[in-house]
Amino acid sequence: MSDINLSSNSNSQNLTIPKLRDDGSNWADYEPRVTIAMKAKGIWKHVQGVAYEPKPYANVNGIHLLSDGKTHATEEQIMEREEKI
């Protein structure tokens, strides 16, 4: 049986997932491992269908504003948001 090895550079985790057999006979071993791997990679919300698309901060007269419409976003907040987008 062949395994899939997912390496993560950000946290140096190695996640080994067994290949799902055509007949599904190893589902009990496969399913929890693939779930853990997807959670570790930060994609579990996409699988569940609850992920949202990040939107850029509102830009009023060249100033980025947080969702309250009043507070100026910091440079760090703007960069983090742009990275997510």
Secondary structure, 3 states (H helix, E strand, C coil): CCEEEEECCCCCCEEEEECCCCCCCCHHHHHHHHHHHHHHCCCHHHHHCCCCCCCCCEEECCEEECCCCCCECCHHHHHHHHHHC
